[in-house]
Amino acid sequence: MHGSFGKIGIALAIALLAAGCSSNRTPELMHLRSATNGPDEFGILPTKPLQMPDSLNELPVPTPGGSNITDPTPNADAIAALGGKPPVTGKGVPAGDGALVARAGRYGTDAGIRQELAAADYDYRKKNDGRLLERMLSVNVYYKAYRPMALNQEAEIERWRKLGLTTPAAPPSGAAQEALP
């Protein structure tokens, strides 16, 4: 009787290990989960209030599945709240950014760059997915995985200062801070 429980326990342990080593699983480096079953208050976007336009001719032509004037536009609202000019249509490049986009694309652009980068990042996350117990216990390994790609802020600011370039948004150097009263 005791022998059969031991065999079942070993079989269960092997099944758990095999499930943890599954190769078709999406690598998840950052584990953020809510501890409660309640609603996510940040996931709710209220609609804009209804208003009567000055002229009904100003209303856009209704399109099935299209957007509505009262639909929430959080990105455009945030841009406007910070003093920017949100794009009128959410498509294309805003007129004020045309020169920037032209300069950035002066050597050409690759139409499939998003898919290429997504595949490269997927492979990188697959290789840096954490150890078995880290995956089983949902330990965050995001910062450890991307540490080689992180910018050393202090070394970079010193490099800029040695080149004689101004860094107005950065704090003063260590020597300057020590000289302060």
N, C-alpha and C positions, 0 to 999 in steps of 0.2 A: 504494500500500500504506500509506504513512504517512498519507495523507489519510483513509483509512477508520478508522485507529486514533484519529485526532483527532476524527472525527465520533462514534465510539463513546464516547470520553471525555467529550465535551460532552453527549451524550445521557445518560450515566450521572450526570454532575454535575447536570443539570436534574432527573432522576428523584430524586436525593437531596434536592435543594432542595424539590421538590414534596412529598416524604414528610415533610420537616421542618415544612412549613407546613400539615399536615393539620388540618382544623378539627374533626373528630370524635374527636380524641385527648383523653383526660382530662389536665388540667393537673397536673403533678407539680412542686411547688416544692421539696420536701425530698427529696434523693436519698441514702438511707441503704442501703447494700448491704454485705454481708459479702464480704471479699476471698477467703474460703475456701469450699470446697464441703462442709465438714463440717456436722454437725448443730448446731442452735441449742440450747445447753444451757439457756437461759432459757425455751424453749418447752415444756419437758417438765415436766408436773405429776404428781408421784407421788400414788398413791391413799392414802387414810387406812388405817391398819391395821384388820383385821377384829377385832371385839369381840363377845362374847356379851352381849346385853342382860339386865338383871335379869329381865324378863318378856317373853316372846315376843308378848304382847298390845300392847306398846309399839311394835312395828314398824309402819311405815306400810304401807298397802295397796299392793301392787305395781301399777304402771301402765306399760303398754308405752311406751317412749320417755321415761319420766319419770326423775327423778333417783334416785340411790342414796345410801345413808348414807355409803358410802366414796368417793363422788365428791369431787374436790378443790373447795374453795370458797376460793380465795385472797383474795378481797375480805373475806369474813366472818372468815377467819383473821387477816388483817392488822388488822382493826378490833378483834378480841378481843386480839391481842398488844399493841396500843397502849392497852388499858384501856377500850375502848368496848364497847357492847352491840350485837352484830350482829343484824340482823333475823332473826326465827325462820323466816319463809318467804321469801324473796327477792322477794315481791310486795307491792305496796301501800306505804303510808307507815308507818314504825315509830311506835309510840304516842308516844314522846317527841318526835317531830318534827311531830306533828299541828298544834300551835299555830303553828309556823313556816310550815308549808305553807298554813294558813288565812290567815295574815297576808300572805304573798307573793301569794296569789291573791284578795285582797279586792276587786280591781277587775275580776275575771274573768280567764279564761285562754283562749287560742286553741288549739284542738285541733290545728290544722295548722301550729303554729309550727316544728316540727322540719323539715318539708318546705320551708317558706318560707325558713328560715335556710340549709338545705342548698343550695337553688337560688341564693340570693344569694351564698353563699360560692363556689359553683361559677363563677358569673359573674365574681366578683372574681378568682379564681385564673386564669380564662381570660384576663382583661385584663392580669394581672401575671405572666405565665408565663415571662418572661425573653426574652432575645434568641435568635436562631437558634443561634448558636454555644454559648450557655449551655445551651440545650436539647440540642444534639447532644453536648456534652461532659459532660452531667449535672452541671452546676454548681448548687449550692444557691442558690436565689434567695428562699427563704422569708423570711429576716430582712429582706431589702431590700424585698420585697413588702408585708410587714406593718409596716414601720417607721412609716408615718403613724398607725397605730393603737396604737403602743406608748406606755406611760405614762412620762412624764418623772419619774422617782422623786424627784430632787432638788427640782424645782419643786413637786411635789405635797406633799412634806414641809414645805417652806417655807410653802406656802399654809395648811396645817394649823396650823403654828406661829404664823403671823400672826393666825389666828383665835383663838388662845389655847387651842387644844385640846392635850391631852397626847398625846405619842407615845412611850410607854415602850419599845417594841420597836425604835425607830429609834436610830441613833447620835447623839451630841450634835452640835449645830450646828458649823459650821466655826470660829466664834469661840471656842466652848467648847473645842474640840479644840486650838486654838492656845494657849489659856491653860494647858493641862496641862503639867506639868514634863517 
